[in-house]
Amino acid sequence: MTISSSFRSLAVAAIATVAVSAASAAHADSGTIRFAVYKAAFFVGGSGGEGTLTFHGRSYPITIGGVSGGFALGVSKTYFRGTVRHIRRVRDATGVYGAAGGGGALGKGAQVIVMTNDKGAQLELTGRQVGLQVNADLSGMAISLK
């Protein structure tokens, strides 16, 4: 009986741990995000912009900054909008996001990107790019609250 009792206690503890983990993942929420980014590059590029994160009915002003390396040439402005998922509070959406990508625009072009930060927040963005830019680079951006 002692072994069976110990096994039962261990099984209940394991199930409780899994249930708590699943419940905390289920409580993660999502918000919407909109921002504009200006980018200039001659092999090494820089970008910056600002926008708004909406979470639980409140709007929070954000700033965007970034650096890219690889082949990049041109100047552009991109208007992004999308969803930020897997966040429990606004600060979960802040931090450094990274993605490898390629794209280009002459006049107007479209951009689609999915990136994740170190807190597990995931950005799913679509955008409209205006300008002259060609790139095949490794880019990153940082989002912070104003």
ChimeraX attribute file (.defattr): number of C-alpha atoms within 10 A of each C-alpha:
attribute: neighborCount
match mode: 1-to-1
recipient: residues
	/A:1	6
	/A:2	7
	/A:3	8
	/A:4	9
	/A:5	10
	/A:6	11
	/A:7	12
	/A:8	12
	/A:9	12
	/A:10	12
	/A:11	12
	/A:12	12
	/A:13	12
	/A:14	11
	/A:15	12
	/A:16	12
	/A:17	12
	/A:18	11
	/A:19	12
	/A:20	11
	/A:21	11
	/A:22	11
	/A:23	11
	/A:24	10
	/A:25	13
	/A:26	10
	/A:27	11
	/A:28	13
	/A:29	15
	/A:30	21
	/A:31	22
	/A:32	19
	/A:33	23
	/A:34	19
	/A:35	19
	/A:36	20
	/A:37	19
	/A:38	19
	/A:39	22
	/A:40	20
	/A:41	21
	/A:42	16
	/A:43	15
	/A:44	14
	/A:45	21
	/A:46	18
	/A:47	20
	/A:48	18
	/A:49	18
	/A:50	18
	/A:51	21
	/A:52	19
	/A:53	22
	/A:54	17
	/A:55	18
	/A:56	11
	/A:57	9
	/A:58	10
	/A:59	15
	/A:60	14
	/A:61	15
	/A:62	18
	/A:63	18
	/A:64	22
	/A:65	18
	/A:66	19
	/A:67	17
	/A:68	23
	/A:69	17
	/A:70	15
	/A:71	16
	/A:72	22
	/A:73	19
	/A:74	18
	/A:75	19
	/A:76	22
	/A:77	21
	/A:78	21
	/A:79	19
	/A:80	21
	/A:81	21
	/A:82	19
	/A:83	18
	/A:84	24
	/A:85	19
	/A:86	21
	/A:87	21
	/A:88	17
	/A:89	14
	/A:90	17
	/A:91	13
	/A:92	17
	/A:93	29
	/A:94	20
	/A:95	17
	/A:96	18
	/A:97	21
	/A:98	17
	/A:99	14
	/A:100	12
	/A:101	12
	/A:102	14
	/A:103	14
	/A:104	21
	/A:105	19
	/A:106	13
	/A:107	11
	/A:108	14
	/A:109	16
	/A:110	15
	/A:111	16
	/A:112	14
	/A:113	14
	/A:114	15
	/A:115	18
	/A:116	19
	/A:117	18
	/A:118	13
	/A:119	15
	/A:120	13
	/A:121	23
	/A:122	20
	/A:123	23
	/A:124	18
	/A:125	19
	/A:126	18
	/A:127	19
	/A:128	16
	/A:129	23
	/A:130	19
	/A:131	18
	/A:132	17
	/A:133	22
	/A:134	19
	/A:135	22
	/A:136	17
	/A:137	19
	/A:138	16
	/A:139	20
	/A:140	18
	/A:141	20
	/A:142	17
	/A:143	21
	/A:144	16
	/A:145	17
	/A:146	11
